[in-house]
Amino acid sequence: MYLDSKSKEEIFKKHGGSEANTGSAEGQIALFSYRISHLTEHLKKNRKDYATQRALQLLVGKRRSLLDYLTKKDINRYRAIVKELGLRR
C-alpha cells in the first residue's frame, strides 16, 4: 500500500507536532494532501476510473473544510500550513 503506518507517523510528526497528535487540523490537512497527490497521479494514468475520481473530490472537500476551519480559528496557523504544503488559494 502507498501509505503505511511509518509514513503516516512521519507526516503527523512533521505537521501535527507529534505522531500521537493525529487529530490536529494541520496533520490531517497534510495527510489529505499526500493522499490527494497520490490519487491525482493515479488518475493521470487511469482517466476513466470514476470511483477514484469521486474519492479524490471527497478528499479535496474535506481538506477545504479543514482549511476553512483553520481560517476561522487561527489565521496564522492557516497561513503557515498553506505555505508549508504549497497549497494554492
N, C-alpha and C positions, 0 to 999 in steps of 0.2 A: 504494500500500500504506500501511497505517496506521502502520507502523514502518519508517522509513528509517534509513540509517546515521547521519545527523546527530542524530536524536532518540536513537538508541542511545548515541552518544558523549556526549550531554548527560546521560543517565541515569547512565552509568558515571562521568563526571566528577564529578557531584554526590554519588553514593553510594559509588562504588568508589575514590575518591581521584584517579584519572586515567583518561583514556579508553583508555589502554593496559592498564590493570588490569581486564581483562574477567573474570577468574577469581575475583575476590573474592566472598565469600558475600553481602556487602551489595549489591554491584552486581547480582548475579544475582537476589537477592530483589526488588530494586527493579524490574528488568526483568520478572520474573514478575508482579509486582503490576500493572504497567502493562498487560501482556497480559491478565491476569485481568479488569481493569476493562473493557477493550475487548470481550472476549468476553461479559461479563455484559450489557453494553449491547446487543450483537447478539442475545443470547438473549431479552431483554425484548421485542424486536420479532418474533423468529422462534422461537416456542415449540417447534416440532416439529423443530428442527434438532438431531438427536441426535448427529451427528458432532461438532458444535461443543460440545455438552454434555459428551461424553466427553473432548474435548481440554481443556475447562475443568477437569474433575475431575482429569485428569492433572497439569495445571499447579498446581492447588491442592495436590496431594500432593507435588510436587517442592518447592514453596515451603515446605510444612510440614516436610519432611525437612531442608531447609537451615536453617530456624529451629531445629529440634531440635539440629542440629549446632552452631549458634552457642550454644545454651544450655549444651551440654556443654563447648564450647571456651572461650568467654569470655562470661560473663553480661552484662557491661557493654556489649559490642558488640550483643548481642541486644536489650537494653533500649533502646539508642539507635536501632536501626533500626526497632523496633516503634513507638516514639514518633514518629520522623520520618515514617514512612509512614502512621501512624494505623491500624495493624492491631489487631484485637481479640485478646484472649487474656490 
